[in-house]
């Protein structure tokens, strides 16, 4: 898995290199820039579903081609989903209920006023509900990716 956030393939990516990542009989999702609608290509028993909507590709394909250090790589969809973390900015650096939050979210990382919660295959709603249950004042939150 790559370090940092996953990136879309650039328009200059070579189709031959992406096609080589697909297995025969498999529908490989290709997360690429541009295009409002998904494009389906089939060449020599290899099929690609090319689109800019990552969520749609994750729902339809078991593996996806993404950009990693300026080259195309194929990753498992579930692995890419499990790579997600929720970044939470709290309203105060002192959190009296932090032990309760650690009990609800064992993989919690704390750095000043920022919390990092691994989402795995779960959604951000459960993690934010744990913050509410632990009375953590949430100022902002966003989804980030960590390899």
C-alpha positions as CSV (number, residue, x, y, z in Angstrom):
1,X,0.0,0.0,0.0
2,X,1.2,3.5,-0.7
3,X,2.0,6.1,1.9
4,X,-0.3,9.2,2.0
5,X,-3.7,9.6,0.4
6,X,-4.6,7.6,-2.6
7,X,-4.5,9.6,-5.8
8,X,-6.4,9.5,-9.1
9,X,-4.5,8.4,-12.2
10,X,-3.4,11.3,-14.3
11,X,-4.9,11.6,-17.8
12,X,-1.4,10.9,-19.2
13,X,-1.4,7.4,-17.7
14,X,-0.8,4.7,-20.3
15,X,-3.7,2.4,-20.9
16,X,-1.4,-0.5,-21.6
17,X,0.2,-0.2,-18.1
18,X,-3.2,-0.1,-16.4
19,X,-4.6,-2.9,-18.5
20,X,-1.6,-5.1,-17.4
21,X,-2.8,-4.7,-13.8
22,X,-6.2,-6.3,-14.6
23,X,-6.6,-10.1,-14.3
24,X,-8.4,-12.1,-16.9
25,X,-12.2,-12.2,-16.1
26,X,-11.9,-9.4,-13.5
27,X,-13.5,-6.0,-13.6
28,X,-10.7,-3.6,-12.5
29,X,-11.8,-0.2,-11.3
30,X,-9.6,2.7,-12.5
31,X,-9.8,5.9,-10.5
32,X,-9.0,8.5,-13.0
33,X,-9.4,12.3,-13.4
34,X,-11.9,13.7,-15.9
35,X,-15.1,12.4,-17.3
36,X,-18.5,12.7,-15.7
37,X,-19.6,9.2,-16.5
38,X,-18.0,5.9,-16.0
39,X,-16.4,4.2,-19.0
40,X,-16.3,0.5,-19.4
41,X,-13.6,-1.1,-21.6
42,X,-13.0,-4.7,-22.5
43,X,-9.8,-5.8,-24.2
44,X,-8.4,-9.3,-24.4
45,X,-10.6,-10.8,-21.6
46,X,-9.6,-7.9,-19.3
47,X,-12.2,-5.3,-18.3
48,X,-11.7,-1.9,-16.9
49,X,-14.3,0.4,-15.3
50,X,-12.8,3.9,-15.5
51,X,-14.4,6.7,-13.5
52,X,-13.7,9.7,-11.2
53,X,-16.2,8.6,-8.5
54,X,-14.2,6.6,-6.0
55,X,-17.3,5.5,-4.1
56,X,-18.9,4.0,-7.2
57,X,-15.7,2.1,-8.1
58,X,-15.4,0.7,-4.6
59,X,-19.0,-0.6,-4.7
60,X,-18.5,-2.3,-8.1
61,X,-14.9,-3.6,-8.2
62,X,-12.9,-5.8,-6.0
63,X,-9.6,-4.2,-7.0
64,X,-8.8,-0.6,-8.1
65,X,-6.0,1.0,-10.0
66,X,-4.7,4.2,-8.2
67,X,-1.7,6.4,-8.5
68,X,1.2,5.7,-6.1
69,X,4.4,7.7,-6.5
70,X,3.6,8.6,-10.1
71,X,2.9,5.0,-11.3
72,X,-0.3,3.0,-11.4
73,X,-0.8,0.2,-8.8
74,X,-3.7,-2.1,-8.2
75,X,-5.0,-2.4,-4.6
76,X,-7.8,-4.4,-3.0
77,X,-10.9,-2.4,-2.5
78,X,-11.3,-3.5,1.1
79,X,-7.7,-2.6,1.8
80,X,-8.3,0.9,0.4
81,X,-11.4,1.3,2.5
82,X,-9.6,0.0,5.7
83,X,-6.9,2.6,5.0
84,X,-9.3,5.4,6.1
85,X,-9.0,7.4,9.3
86,X,-11.2,10.1,10.8
87,X,-9.3,13.2,11.9
88,X,-11.1,15.1,14.7
89,X,-10.2,18.5,16.0
90,X,-11.5,19.0,19.5
91,X,-12.6,22.2,21.2
92,X,-10.1,21.9,24.1
93,X,-6.7,20.3,24.7
94,X,-7.9,18.9,28.0
95,X,-10.3,16.0,27.6
96,X,-11.5,14.6,30.9
97,X,-13.4,11.7,29.3
98,X,-10.4,10.6,27.2
99,X,-10.2,7.2,29.0
100,X,-13.9,6.5,28.1
101,X,-13.2,7.4,24.5
102,X,-10.2,5.1,24.4
103,X,-12.4,2.3,25.8
104,X,-14.9,3.0,22.9
105,X,-12.2,3.4,20.3
106,X,-9.1,1.3,21.1
107,X,-7.1,2.5,18.1
108,X,-7.3,6.2,19.1
109,X,-4.3,8.4,18.6
110,X,-4.1,11.8,20.4
111,X,-1.9,14.7,19.4
112,X,-2.8,18.0,21.2
113,X,-6.3,19.0,20.1
114,X,-6.4,16.4,17.3
115,X,-7.7,12.9,17.5
116,X,-7.1,10.2,14.9
117,X,-9.6,7.3,14.8
118,X,-9.1,4.3,12.5
119,X,-12.3,3.7,10.6
120,X,-11.5,0.4,9.0
121,X,-14.6,-0.9,7.2
122,X,-16.9,1.1,9.5
123,X,-18.2,4.6,8.8
124,X,-17.3,7.9,10.4
125,X,-20.8,8.1,12.0
126,X,-19.9,5.4,14.6
127,X,-16.6,7.2,15.5
128,X,-18.3,10.6,15.8
129,X,-21.0,8.9,18.0
130,X,-18.2,7.6,20.3
131,X,-17.0,11.2,20.6
132,X,-20.4,12.3,21.6
133,X,-20.8,9.5,24.1
134,X,-17.5,10.5,25.6
135,X,-18.5,14.2,25.7
136,X,-15.6,15.2,23.4
137,X,-16.3,18.7,21.9
138,X,-15.8,18.2,18.1
139,X,-14.9,21.4,16.2
140,X,-14.1,19.8,12.8
141,X,-13.6,16.4,11.3
142,X,-12.5,14.9,8.0
143,X,-11.6,11.6,6.5
144,X,-7.9,11.0,5.8
145,X,-5.9,8.0,4.5
146,X,-3.0,6.2,6.1
147,X,-1.2,3.3,4.7
